């Protein structure tokens, strides 16, 4: 639809769109000034794209599984004729892990990029960077067409400068896509209120794109739509014919979400459990409400955005805040102008503030993290632009505007280029933890370089790659390797060879991080650990090894001795309901006895290798137990409960088998016979069809 000339009054329908403010008013510009503005806007976009694309494979130093996933999913969907594994056509929700579904609209543009140019780190990140250039364009157009800021062209410069945006917009992470579509949604809605009601159709389309591009975007859009629907009721009523047609479009766009909700009604709850939401703990409701309010307000706090950063190392830049601290004055000025203008009746300023207020809605359900509140950077950039207008207008009344504009563009370019240089030169060594709990460095180096070289140099080789140094490492094999290469690669870590004797044919090469290599060398179970290749970390320390193993002569004895030690039960004391229970259990490799009894299904205990997993409860005072409720990991299981009743030497045994269970099932078993007081309960959990040494997962045990 046509956009009215910036020198004309915008058409208005309904109540006033900026009463008492400068929003929507024309500013006199001669042709020369207009050309300069567009030239500076073009320069801003060039600087933005240059600082996204230059060295994009070198920083960030990691390539995360979330970046590889959309291209891998797209390859599968395209191969099935735009259907998922369950037959749904043009799916927008994807199962990223068993039972964990997320909206991934970006699968389609990443798939197109991979189809045209192949799968690579460069293609993935560059494709997203080019698509997400819509964000700085939307910020600039909001400043120009709606808020009539004279330096509207600063939009790309400002967004390019925000360290949080700089870092994440050089990745393939979902929040950047969500925030980009949110910027376009905000622009269209502002134009709907100030230019033409027809822009509401664009707002509906980009709102749906925001909703379907990231899990957190669903709550952001729900909050934004609610706030804007309620506060703009008179305007919507005046333009009700357009609104009704836009609602019809929104209803069509909502079909994938409604279909998904009908087939996976528990998906949202499961996602909240994955992110450890406090809503699924045993906290009283008032405490949850208070925590929601505190978390929500933190997502809006200037201290969070402009202060020091406590994000995970993958999501921060050393020495930088989330937004540049020196931009705080112009941001606060923008908030002040917007607040005062909204108070005086300006709809655009009110909408901008409401769009900012909506952004922490999803994060408040768990905890604030930059990826969960990432959309805030969009209204923050617009507010900073409005604040900058205040200082700019004061300056151009005293100095030639051309000189001021050029100086400002240079002043905003230099810090961005300096940040780019700093990230490329120093970024790889800002943080020295490159392991699973740190940067997860190594996907392109291992799967893109080392493994293909090994497969080519040793045509008969089979490659086992450790899965323990990054999340979802199996995704990288599908991302970097051809099908023929994948046939000779499997995920296997050296611990399997340490725990029991496995075949080590000469053609087998194991790729492992340095800590696993040192563990193998120091175990005494191998007489030869021969290194074929090595990859250093960015700081020069050994990172990965490709090795061949030969067992020592006494390896069987050492393995048997360690297995006996691992099988010894562990005893813990836990306090439940003011009572101290003694719990003797099979060894765990994740969690503790308290993880089973804390009322939080997000915590779990995982058996080291026992099947069945045994939990033996001793009560300080005999108590009545009528049955148990257990939340298990995804498996079919057989439960056996032995109860020692007060005054009895032999236990009463109850058992039950559960098959064809849903993901993370809740199972219940009631005990037979008269319910007497019990001094001890021994629970045995057998994972069916899993052999002797699986990792049995138990999330929660409740004694009824």
GIWO-V406502 format. One record per pair of residues at least 6 apart in sequence whose ideal C-beta (glycine too) atoms are under 8 Angstrom apart, sorted by the first residue. I is the first residue (numbers start at 1). J is the second residue. Records with the same first field share a line. If there is no record, write none. Layout:
# GIWO-V406502
I = J, J
This chain:
# GIWO-V406502
1 = 196, 198, 199, 202
3 = 145, 191, 195
4 = 10, 11, 195, 196
6 = 26, 29, 144, 145, 148
7 = 26, 28, 29
8 = 26
9 = 24, 25, 26
10 = 17, 24, 145, 194, 195
11 = 195, 196
12 = 24, 194
13 = 196, 197, 235, 238, 239
14 = 234, 235, 237, 238, 239
15 = 234, 235, 238, 347
16 = 345, 347
17 = 23, 24, 193, 194, 346, 347, 348
18 = 24, 25, 194, 341, 345, 346, 347, 348, 349
19 = 344, 345, 346
20 = 341, 344, 345, 346
21 = 341, 344, 345, 346, 348, 349
22 = 147, 148, 341
23 = 146, 147, 148, 194, 341, 346, 347, 348, 349
24 = 146, 148, 194, 348
25 = 148
26 = 148
27 = 148, 150
29 = 37
33 = 401, 402
36 = 402, 405
37 = 152, 153, 405
38 = 153
40 = 153, 405, 406, 409
41 = 140, 152, 153, 155, 156
43 = 409, 413
44 = 136, 140, 153, 154, 155, 156, 157, 160, 409, 412
45 = 133, 136, 137, 156
47 = 156, 157, 160, 413, 416, 417
48 = 133, 136, 156, 157, 159, 160
49 = 129, 130, 133
50 = 420
51 = 160, 166, 416, 417, 419, 420
52 = 129, 133, 160, 169, 170
53 = 126, 129
54 = 420, 424
55 = 420, 424
56 = 121, 122, 125, 126, 129, 170
57 = 121, 122, 125, 444
58 = 424, 428
59 = 170, 423, 424, 427, 428
60 = 167, 170, 171, 314, 427
61 = 427, 428, 434, 439, 441, 538
62 = 314, 439, 440, 441, 442, 443
63 = 121, 443, 444, 476
64 = 171, 172, 173, 314, 440, 443, 470, 471
65 = 443, 470, 471, 472, 473, 475, 476
66 = 172, 173, 174
67 = 121, 124, 125, 171, 172, 173
68 = 124, 172, 443, 475, 476, 478, 479
69 = 96, 104, 472, 475
70 = 104, 106, 107, 110, 111, 124, 172
71 = 110, 111, 113, 114, 119, 123, 124, 479
72 = 119, 475, 478, 479
73 = 94, 104, 107, 111
74 = 107, 108, 110, 111, 112, 114, 115
75 = 111, 114, 119, 478
76 = 84, 85
77 = 83, 84, 91, 107, 111
78 = 111, 115
82 = 89, 90
83 = 89, 90, 91
84 = 91, 94, 95
85 = 95
88 = 259
90 = 256
91 = 256
92 = 103, 104, 105, 212, 256, 257, 260
93 = 101, 102, 103, 104, 256, 260, 264, 267
94 = 101, 102, 103, 104, 107
95 = 101
96 = 102, 104
97 = 472
98 = 634, 663
99 = 267, 270, 634, 663, 664
100 = 267, 270, 271, 274
101 = 260, 264, 267, 271
102 = 174, 214, 215, 271
103 = 211, 212, 213, 214, 215, 217, 218
104 = 174, 212, 213
105 = 177, 209, 212, 213
106 = 128, 131, 174, 177, 213
109 = 127, 131
110 = 124, 127, 128, 172
112 = 127
113 = 123, 124, 126, 127
114 = 123, 124
117 = 123
119 = 479, 480
120 = 448
121 = 444, 448
124 = 172
125 = 170, 171, 172
127 = 172
128 = 169, 171, 172, 176, 177
129 = 169, 170
131 = 177, 180
132 = 169, 176, 177, 180
134 = 180, 181, 183, 184
135 = 159, 176, 179, 180, 183, 184, 378
136 = 155, 156, 159, 160, 381
137 = 155, 156
138 = 180, 183, 184, 186, 187, 378
139 = 155, 156, 158, 159, 183, 378, 381, 382, 385
140 = 152, 153, 154, 155, 156
141 = 152, 155, 187
142 = 155, 183, 186, 187, 190, 352, 382
143 = 149, 151, 152, 154, 155, 382, 385, 386, 389
144 = 152, 153
145 = 190, 191, 194, 195
146 = 187, 190, 191, 194, 348
147 = 348, 349, 382, 385, 386, 389
149 = 385, 386, 388, 389, 392
150 = 389, 392, 393, 396, 401
151 = 385, 388, 389, 392, 405, 408
152 = 385
153 = 409
154 = 385, 388, 408, 409, 412
155 = 381, 382, 385
157 = 409, 412, 413, 416
158 = 327, 381, 384, 385, 388, 412
159 = 165, 377, 381
160 = 166, 416
161 = 324, 327, 412, 415, 416, 419
162 = 322, 323, 324, 377, 380, 381
163 = 317, 320, 321, 322, 323, 324, 419
164 = 315, 322, 323, 370, 374, 377
165 = 176, 377
166 = 317, 416, 419, 420, 423
167 = 315, 316, 317, 423
168 = 175, 176, 315, 370, 371, 374
169 = 176
173 = 371
174 = 213, 214, 371
175 = 214, 216, 370, 371, 372, 374, 375
176 = 374
177 = 213, 214
178 = 210, 213, 214, 216, 217, 220, 374, 375
179 = 374, 375, 377, 378
181 = 206, 207, 209, 210, 213, 217
182 = 206, 210, 217, 220, 221, 224, 355, 359, 375, 378
183 = 378
184 = 202, 206, 209
185 = 203, 206, 207, 209, 210, 221, 224
186 = 351, 352, 355, 378, 379, 382
188 = 199, 200, 202, 203, 205, 206
189 = 199, 200, 203, 228, 351
190 = 348, 351, 352
191 = 199, 202
192 = 198, 199, 200, 202, 203
193 = 232, 235, 347, 348, 351
194 = 347, 348
197 = 239, 242, 243
198 = 242
200 = 239, 242, 243, 246
201 = 245, 246, 249
203 = 246
204 = 246, 249, 250, 253
205 = 249, 253
207 = 221, 224, 225, 250
208 = 250, 253, 254
210 = 217, 220, 221, 375
211 = 217, 218, 221, 257
212 = 256, 257
215 = 271, 362
216 = 362, 363, 371, 372, 374, 375
217 = 362, 375
218 = 257, 362
219 = 361, 362, 365
220 = 358, 359, 361, 362, 375
221 = 358
222 = 361
223 = 357, 358, 361
224 = 354, 355, 358
227 = 354, 357, 358
228 = 351, 354
229 = 236
231 = 350, 354
232 = 347, 351
235 = 347
236 = 243
260 = 267
261 = 267
269 = 280
270 = 663, 664
272 = 279, 280, 365, 366
273 = 280, 601, 602, 664
274 = 602
275 = 366
276 = 366, 367, 602
277 = 365, 366, 602
278 = 288, 291, 366
279 = 288, 365
280 = 600, 601, 602
281 = 288, 599, 600, 602
282 = 598, 599, 600
283 = 291
292 = 364, 365
293 = 364
295 = 360, 363, 364, 365, 366, 367, 368
296 = 360, 361, 363, 364
297 = 360
298 = 304, 360, 368
299 = 359, 360, 363, 364, 368, 372, 373, 376
300 = 356, 357, 359, 360, 376
302 = 328, 331, 332
304 = 322, 368
305 = 321, 322, 323, 376, 380
306 = 321, 322, 323, 324, 325, 327, 328, 331
307 = 321, 325
308 = 321
309 = 316, 320, 321, 322, 370
311 = 322, 369, 370
312 = 369
313 = 430, 431, 433, 438, 439
314 = 438, 439, 440
315 = 369, 370, 371
316 = 370
317 = 419, 423, 427, 430
318 = 426, 430, 431
320 = 419
322 = 370
323 = 331, 377, 380
324 = 415
327 = 384
329 = 387
330 = 384, 387, 388, 390, 391
331 = 380, 383, 384, 387
332 = 387
333 = 386, 387, 388, 390, 391
334 = 382, 383, 384, 385, 386, 387, 388, 390
335 = 353, 383, 387
336 = 387
337 = 349, 386, 387, 389, 390
338 = 349, 352, 353, 383, 386
339 = 349, 353
341 = 349
342 = 349, 350, 353
352 = 379, 382, 383
353 = 379
355 = 378, 379
356 = 376, 379, 380, 383
359 = 373, 375, 376, 379
360 = 368, 372, 373, 376
362 = 372
363 = 369, 372, 373
366 = 372
392 = 404, 408
395 = 404
396 = 404
428 = 538, 539
429 = 538, 539
431 = 438, 439
432 = 438, 539
433 = 439
434 = 440, 441, 442, 537, 538, 543
435 = 469, 513, 515
436 = 468, 469, 470, 471
440 = 469, 470, 471
441 = 537, 538, 543
442 = 469, 470, 513, 535, 543, 544
443 = 470, 473, 476, 479, 480
444 = 480
445 = 535, 543, 544
446 = 465, 476, 511, 535, 544
447 = 465, 476, 477, 479, 480, 481
448 = 480
449 = 535
450 = 511, 533, 535, 544, 546
451 = 463, 465, 480, 481, 485, 489, 511
452 = 480, 481, 485
453 = 533
454 = 461, 463, 509, 511, 532, 533, 546
455 = 461, 463, 485, 488, 489
458 = 507, 509, 532
460 = 507
461 = 488, 507, 508, 509
462 = 488, 489, 490, 505, 507, 508, 509
463 = 488, 489, 490, 509, 510, 511, 546
464 = 489, 490, 491, 492, 493, 508, 509, 510, 511
465 = 473, 477, 489, 490, 491, 492, 510, 511, 512
466 = 473, 491, 492, 493, 494, 510, 511, 512, 513, 516
467 = 473, 474, 491, 492, 493
468 = 493, 513, 516
469 = 513, 544
470 = 476
473 = 491
474 = 491
477 = 486, 489, 491
478 = 486
481 = 489
492 = 510
493 = 510, 512, 516
494 = 510, 512, 516, 517, 519, 520, 549
495 = 516, 519
496 = 502
497 = 504, 510, 520, 525, 549
498 = 519, 520, 523, 525, 559, 562
499 = 559, 562, 563, 609, 693
500 = 559, 563
501 = 551, 555, 556, 559
504 = 548, 549, 550, 551
506 = 548
508 = 548, 549
509 = 532, 546, 547, 548
510 = 546, 547, 548, 549
511 = 544, 545, 546
512 = 520, 544, 545, 547
513 = 543, 544, 545
514 = 541, 542, 543, 544, 545
517 = 529, 542, 545, 547
520 = 526, 529, 547, 549
521 = 529
523 = 558
524 = 552, 558
525 = 551, 552, 555, 558, 559
526 = 549, 550, 551, 552, 555
527 = 550, 551, 552, 553
528 = 548, 549, 550
529 = 547, 548, 549
530 = 547, 548, 550
531 = 545, 546, 547
532 = 546, 547, 548
533 = 545, 546
534 = 542, 543, 544, 545, 546
535 = 543, 544, 545
536 = 542, 543
537 = 543
552 = 558
566 = 587, 608, 609
567 = 586, 587, 610
568 = 587
569 = 584, 585, 586, 587, 614, 616
570 = 584, 585, 586, 587, 588
571 = 582, 583, 584
572 = 582, 583, 584, 585, 592, 593, 594
573 = 580, 581, 582, 583
574 = 580, 581, 583, 592, 593, 594, 597
575 = 581
576 = 597
579 = 619, 620, 621
580 = 620
581 = 597, 617, 618, 619, 620
582 = 617, 618, 620
583 = 593, 615, 616, 617, 618
584 = 616, 618
585 = 593, 605, 613, 614, 615, 616
586 = 607, 608, 610, 613, 614, 615
587 = 607, 608, 609, 610
588 = 605, 606, 607, 608
589 = 606, 607, 608, 695
590 = 604, 605, 606, 695
591 = 603, 604, 605, 606
592 = 605
593 = 605, 615
595 = 603, 604, 605
596 = 604, 605, 615, 698, 699, 700, 701
597 = 700, 701
598 = 700
599 = 700
600 = 700
601 = 631, 664, 699, 700
602 = 699
603 = 699
604 = 633, 697, 698, 699
605 = 697, 698
606 = 633, 695, 696, 697, 698
607 = 613, 694, 695, 696, 697, 698
608 = 695
609 = 692, 693, 694, 695
610 = 693, 696
611 = 686, 687, 690, 691, 692, 693, 694, 696
612 = 638, 640, 684, 685, 686, 687, 696
613 = 684, 685, 686, 687, 696, 698
614 = 682, 683, 684, 685
615 = 682, 683, 684, 685, 698, 701
616 = 680, 681, 682, 683
617 = 680, 681, 682, 683, 703
618 = 679, 680
619 = 678, 679, 680, 681
622 = 645, 646, 677, 678, 679
623 = 677, 678
624 = 675, 676, 677, 678
625 = 643, 671, 675, 678, 681, 703, 704
626 = 670, 671, 675, 704
627 = 668, 669, 670, 671, 704
628 = 639, 641, 668, 669, 683, 701, 702, 703, 704
629 = 666, 667, 668, 700, 701, 702, 704
630 = 639, 666, 667, 668, 669, 685, 698, 700, 701, 702
631 = 664, 665, 666, 667, 698, 699, 700
632 = 661, 664, 665, 666, 667, 685, 697, 698, 699
633 = 664, 696, 697, 698, 699
634 = 661, 662, 663, 664, 665, 697
635 = 661, 687, 688, 690, 696, 697
636 = 657, 658, 659, 660, 661, 687, 688, 689
637 = 657, 658, 661, 667, 685, 686, 687, 688
638 = 655, 656, 657, 658, 685, 686, 688
639 = 655, 656, 657, 658, 667, 669, 683, 684, 685, 686
640 = 653, 654, 655, 683, 684, 686
641 = 653, 654, 655, 669, 671, 681, 682, 683, 684
642 = 651, 652, 653, 681, 682, 684
643 = 651, 652, 653, 654, 671, 678, 680, 681, 682
644 = 651, 678, 679, 680, 681, 682
645 = 652, 676, 677, 678, 679
646 = 676, 677, 678, 679
651 = 680, 682
652 = 671, 672, 673
654 = 669, 671, 672
656 = 667, 669
657 = 688
658 = 665, 667
659 = 688
661 = 667
664 = 699
681 = 703
683 = 701
685 = 696, 698
687 = 694, 696
690 = 696
